[in-house]
């Protein structure tokens, strides 16, 4: 019967390892208790990283297809069509200017257009718009949501 208890503890440890995604050697069975290692505080789920990377890739592709002609490949407002546009395209790499625009306002500008910029609301789904906002944020040092109102672009 003693061996039966060890086998049961061993099976429980392997089951817990599978359930929590840790290797069996990292699990310790002491008597009838099973000890799992505590995850590191800085652990980020791979699915979250993959989702963020996928969203940025979608945003980059949308930017390449829809925005480069006016804003330029790096978003500096120097695309091939920029010289003939009034007002000129915004410099999306300008951290100070971009830091003054909250994500919701940036999404509204992209969706509804502003100045010489056309509206993209009929071309982009909500998730695509979010991905494009995320990518545009990556072009400036002021990534993330800003505080304040948007200004004329």
C-alpha positions as CSV (number, residue, x, y, z in Angstrom):
1,X,0.0,0.0,0.0
2,X,2.9,2.4,0.6
3,X,3.8,2.1,-3.1
4,X,0.3,2.9,-4.1
5,X,0.5,6.3,-2.2
6,X,3.8,7.1,-4.1
7,X,2.2,6.3,-7.4
8,X,-0.9,8.4,-6.6
9,X,1.3,11.3,-5.6
10,X,3.4,10.9,-8.7
11,X,0.4,10.8,-10.9
12,X,-1.1,13.9,-9.1
13,X,2.2,15.7,-9.7
14,X,2.2,14.9,-13.4
15,X,-1.4,15.9,-13.7
16,X,-0.7,19.2,-12.0
17,X,2.3,19.7,-14.2
18,X,0.2,19.4,-17.3
19,X,-2.5,21.6,-15.9
20,X,-0.2,24.4,-14.9
21,X,2.2,24.1,-17.8
22,X,5.3,23.4,-15.6
23,X,7.8,20.6,-15.9
24,X,7.3,17.6,-13.7
25,X,10.8,18.0,-12.0
26,X,9.8,21.5,-10.9
27,X,6.9,20.0,-8.9
28,X,7.5,18.5,-5.5
29,X,5.2,16.0,-3.8
30,X,5.6,15.9,0.0
31,X,3.3,13.4,1.5
32,X,-0.1,14.1,0.2
33,X,0.7,17.7,-0.7
34,X,1.9,18.9,-4.0
35,X,4.1,22.0,-4.3
36,X,4.1,24.0,-7.5
37,X,6.7,26.6,-8.2
38,X,5.4,30.1,-8.0
39,X,5.5,31.9,-11.4
40,X,7.8,34.8,-11.7
41,X,6.2,38.2,-11.3
42,X,7.4,39.3,-14.7
43,X,6.0,36.3,-16.6
44,X,3.9,37.4,-19.6
45,X,1.6,34.9,-21.2
46,X,3.0,33.9,-24.7
47,X,-0.5,34.4,-26.2
48,X,-0.6,38.0,-25.1
49,X,2.8,38.6,-26.7
50,X,1.7,36.9,-29.9
51,X,-1.5,39.0,-30.0
52,X,0.4,42.2,-29.5
53,X,2.9,41.2,-32.2
54,X,0.1,40.2,-34.6
55,X,-1.8,43.4,-34.0
56,X,1.4,45.5,-34.7
57,X,2.0,43.5,-37.8
58,X,-1.5,44.1,-39.1
59,X,-1.1,47.8,-38.2
60,X,2.2,48.0,-40.1
61,X,0.7,46.4,-43.2
62,X,-2.3,48.7,-43.1
63,X,0.0,51.7,-42.7
64,X,2.1,50.5,-45.6
65,X,-1.0,50.1,-47.8
66,X,-3.0,53.2,-46.8
67,X,-0.7,55.8,-45.2
68,X,2.8,55.7,-46.7
69,X,1.8,57.7,-49.8
70,X,1.1,60.8,-47.6
71,X,2.9,60.1,-44.3
72,X,6.0,58.4,-45.7
73,X,7.5,55.0,-44.8
74,X,8.6,56.1,-41.3
75,X,5.5,58.4,-40.7
76,X,7.4,61.7,-40.9
77,X,4.8,63.3,-43.1
78,X,7.2,63.1,-46.1
79,X,5.4,60.7,-48.4
80,X,5.4,61.2,-52.2
81,X,2.0,62.9,-52.1
82,X,2.8,65.2,-49.2
83,X,4.1,68.2,-51.2
84,X,0.7,68.7,-52.9
85,X,-1.4,68.3,-49.7
86,X,-2.8,71.3,-47.8
87,X,-2.6,71.0,-44.9
88,X,0.5,68.7,-45.1
89,X,0.3,65.3,-43.5
90,X,1.1,65.1,-39.8
91,X,4.5,64.0,-38.7
92,X,3.6,60.9,-36.8
93,X,7.2,60.6,-35.4
94,X,6.9,63.9,-33.5
95,X,6.6,62.6,-29.9
96,X,5.5,66.0,-28.6
97,X,2.6,66.3,-31.0
98,X,1.6,62.7,-30.8
99,X,1.7,62.8,-27.0
100,X,-1.1,65.5,-27.1
101,X,-3.5,63.1,-28.9
102,X,-5.3,60.4,-27.0
103,X,-5.9,57.1,-28.8
104,X,-9.6,57.7,-29.2
105,X,-9.0,61.0,-31.0
106,X,-6.3,59.4,-33.2
107,X,-8.8,56.6,-34.1
108,X,-11.5,59.2,-34.9
109,X,-9.1,61.2,-37.1
110,X,-8.2,58.0,-39.0
111,X,-11.9,56.9,-39.3
112,X,-13.4,60.2,-40.1
113,X,-10.5,62.0,-41.8
114,X,-9.3,65.5,-41.1
115,X,-8.0,68.3,-43.3
116,X,-6.5,66.7,-46.4
117,X,-6.6,63.2,-44.8
118,X,-9.5,61.0,-46.2
119,X,-11.8,59.0,-44.0
120,X,-11.0,55.3,-43.6
121,X,-14.1,54.2,-41.7
122,X,-15.6,52.4,-44.6
123,X,-12.3,50.6,-45.4
124,X,-11.3,49.5,-41.9
125,X,-13.0,47.2,-39.3
126,X,-12.7,48.1,-35.7
127,X,-9.9,45.7,-35.0
128,X,-7.9,47.0,-38.0
129,X,-8.4,50.6,-36.7
130,X,-7.1,49.6,-33.3
131,X,-4.1,47.9,-34.9
132,X,-3.4,51.0,-37.0
133,X,-3.6,53.2,-33.9
134,X,-1.2,50.9,-32.1
135,X,1.2,51.0,-35.0
136,X,1.0,54.8,-35.4
137,X,1.8,55.1,-31.7
138,X,5.0,53.0,-32.2
139,X,6.3,55.5,-34.8
140,X,6.8,58.1,-32.1
141,X,8.6,58.0,-28.7
142,X,5.3,58.8,-27.1
143,X,3.8,55.3,-27.3
144,X,0.5,54.6,-25.5
145,X,-2.5,56.8,-24.6
146,X,-1.9,60.5,-24.1
147,X,-3.8,63.0,-22.0
148,X,-5.2,66.0,-23.6
149,X,-7.2,67.0,-26.7
150,X,-6.3,66.4,-30.3
151,X,-5.1,69.4,-32.3
152,X,-5.4,70.2,-35.9
153,X,-3.4,67.9,-38.1
